[in-house]
Amino acid sequence: MADKRLLWMGTARADLREFPAAARRLAGFQLRRVQQGLDPNIIHAFAKKARKTSRHDLEIGRERFRVLIATRKQQYAKEQPR
């Protein structure tokens, strides 16, 4: 099976590049899982500075997930024979 293509949403790619090397490496492993068709352990990455995740970061994650699901449905519909 060929690897799936990654779709970067919003500022995700640029944000990830700002992370420390160890965090980038971990994210890379998770993204590789996605490309292989496996479930990731992360969806939205952000620099956590407080104990509680901000409402803003939670909403970004939710919105990106909604867009991802809609995109997958569109791609699936295009691949189905009529």
trRosetta pair geometry for C-beta under 8 A, 3 or more apart (Angstrom, degrees):
i j d omega theta_ij theta_ji phi_ij phi_ji
1 36 7.9 99 92 -158 116 59
1 37 6.7 -14 126 -16 148 141
3 35 4.2 8 -169 165 104 106
3 36 6.4 -38 -118 -75 81 52
4 34 6.7 -91 70 139 124 73
4 35 5.0 -157 53 -143 75 48
4 36 7.6 -105 13 -15 93 14
4 37 6.4 123 -20 -66 120 68
5 35 7.7 61 -70 -123 9 91
6 31 6.1 13 -104 -171 136 113
6 34 7.0 83 -102 97 87 125
6 35 6.4 -47 -55 -77 89 100
7 68 7.4 161 73 -113 124 81
7 71 6.6 -122 84 141 172 164
8 12 5.1 -159 -163 70 81 110
8 13 4.2 -4 -148 -38 148 112
9 12 5.4 56 61 -7 62 131
9 64 4.9 148 92 -134 149 103
9 67 6.1 132 -128 87 145 141
9 68 7.4 -92 -38 -62 148 88
10 60 7.3 -95 51 -160 172 106
10 64 6.8 -85 5 -89 122 112
11 14 5.0 -62 -171 54 80 109
11 15 5.1 88 125 -33 92 103
12 15 5.7 -59 -143 37 24 113
12 16 6.3 25 160 -22 63 107
12 44 7.8 -104 -111 -133 107 62
12 45 7.2 98 -151 41 83 96
12 64 7.3 100 -64 -126 131 149
13 16 5.8 -54 -150 33 28 112
13 17 6.7 31 152 -22 62 104
14 17 5.7 -52 -153 30 34 115
14 18 7.1 36 150 -23 62 102
15 18 5.9 -59 -164 27 36 113
15 19 7.6 47 143 -35 63 95
15 45 6.5 161 117 90 116 97
15 46 7.1 -36 174 -102 139 58
16 19 5.7 -38 -164 5 45 118
16 24 6.3 109 167 -117 87 83
16 27 5.7 -152 -145 121 118 163
16 45 5.8 69 -92 74 85 145
17 24 7.4 51 -114 -108 32 127
18 47 7.7 -65 110 -49 115 122
19 23 4.0 -105 166 92 124 123
19 24 5.0 158 83 -56 109 79
19 27 7.0 97 59 -6 160 139
19 45 7.0 -46 -61 157 143 133
19 47 7.4 -171 -101 -78 80 88
20 23 5.0 86 59 12 78 105
20 24 7.1 -146 95 -7 37 90
21 24 5.7 -58 -147 37 31 112
21 25 6.3 34 156 -23 66 106
22 25 5.7 -52 -149 33 31 114
22 26 6.5 31 153 -17 63 105
23 26 5.7 -51 -148 36 34 111
23 27 6.3 34 153 -17 65 106
23 45 7.6 132 165 -162 112 129
24 27 5.7 -56 -148 40 31 112
24 28 6.2 39 150 -26 64 105
25 28 5.5 -51 -151 31 31 117
25 29 6.8 33 151 -19 62 99
26 29 5.8 -50 -155 31 34 111
26 30 6.7 31 149 -15 64 105
27 30 5.5 -56 -150 38 36 112
27 31 6.2 36 152 -19 69 105
27 42 6.6 -71 -117 70 75 153
27 45 5.8 -6 -105 -76 132 154
28 31 5.7 -53 -143 38 31 110
28 32 6.3 37 153 -23 63 104
29 32 5.6 -52 -151 32 31 115
29 33 6.8 38 148 -24 62 99
30 33 5.5 -46 -157 26 37 116
30 34 6.9 38 147 -18 63 100
30 40 4.6 70 -180 -149 97 102
30 41 5.7 -105 -116 42 117 81
30 42 4.9 19 178 34 167 104
31 34 5.5 -48 -155 31 40 115
31 35 6.5 42 148 -20 67 102
31 40 7.3 21 -78 -106 34 129
32 35 5.5 -51 -149 35 36 114
32 36 6.4 29 153 -13 66 108
33 36 5.8 -64 -151 42 30 107
33 38 4.1 -77 -176 77 87 114
33 39 7.1 -30 145 79 121 28
33 40 5.4 143 83 -93 119 64
33 41 7.8 58 51 -4 161 78
34 37 7.8 64 180 -56 30 13
34 38 7.0 -91 -72 65 26 66
34 40 5.1 -9 -61 -53 99 112
40 43 6.5 137 87 -73 126 59
42 45 6.1 37 167 -69 134 87
43 61 5.6 94 97 -157 111 98
43 64 6.8 159 155 93 100 116
43 65 5.8 10 177 -77 147 103
44 57 6.7 156 130 178 133 83
44 60 5.9 133 -149 105 144 95
44 61 3.4 -109 -4 -97 149 92
44 64 6.0 137 -85 45 104 140
44 65 7.9 -76 -40 -40 106 94
46 57 4.8 -105 25 -132 168 128
46 60 7.6 103 -60 69 133 141
48 53 7.0 -54 -119 -98 106 75
50 53 8.0 173 78 -78 92 22
50 54 7.3 87 47 -54 125 86
53 57 5.5 -108 180 78 92 123
53 58 5.7 106 124 -56 115 96
54 57 4.7 91 62 8 89 99
54 58 6.9 -153 96 -4 48 86
55 58 5.6 -56 -149 39 33 114
55 59 6.2 32 154 -20 67 107
56 59 5.9 -59 -150 36 27 109
56 60 6.5 30 152 -21 63 104
57 60 5.6 -48 -146 33 35 114
57 61 6.5 36 154 -18 64 104
58 61 5.8 -56 -153 37 31 112
58 62 6.3 30 152 -18 66 107
59 62 5.5 -52 -144 38 34 112
59 63 6.1 33 158 -18 67 107
60 63 6.0 -57 -146 39 27 109
60 64 6.3 24 158 -16 64 109
61 64 6.0 -57 -145 39 27 108
61 65 6.3 28 156 -20 63 109
62 65 5.7 -59 -151 36 28 112
62 66 6.4 31 152 -21 65 104
63 66 5.6 -51 -148 33 33 112
63 67 6.5 31 154 -16 65 104
64 67 5.7 -53 -147 38 34 111
64 68 6.2 40 151 -24 65 106
65 68 5.5 -52 -148 34 32 116
65 69 6.5 31 155 -18 65 103
66 69 6.0 -55 -150 36 30 109
66 70 6.4 28 153 -16 64 108
67 70 5.7 -56 -147 40 32 111
67 71 6.1 34 154 -21 66 108
68 71 5.8 -56 -147 36 28 111
68 72 6.4 28 155 -18 64 106
69 72 5.8 -53 -148 36 31 111
69 73 6.5 32 153 -20 64 105
70 73 5.7 -54 -150 34 31 112
70 74 6.5 31 152 -18 64 105
71 74 5.7 -55 -151 36 32 111
71 75 6.3 29 154 -16 66 107
72 75 5.7 -56 -145 39 32 110
72 76 6.1 34 155 -22 66 108
73 76 5.7 -54 -145 37 29 113
73 77 6.4 32 155 -21 63 106
74 77 5.8 -54 -149 34 30 112
74 78 6.6 28 153 -18 63 105
75 78 5.8 -55 -151 35 33 111
75 79 6.4 27 154 -17 66 110
76 79 5.8 -61 -148 37 31 109
76 80 6.6 37 154 -32 65 103
77 80 6.0 -49 -150 20 32 114
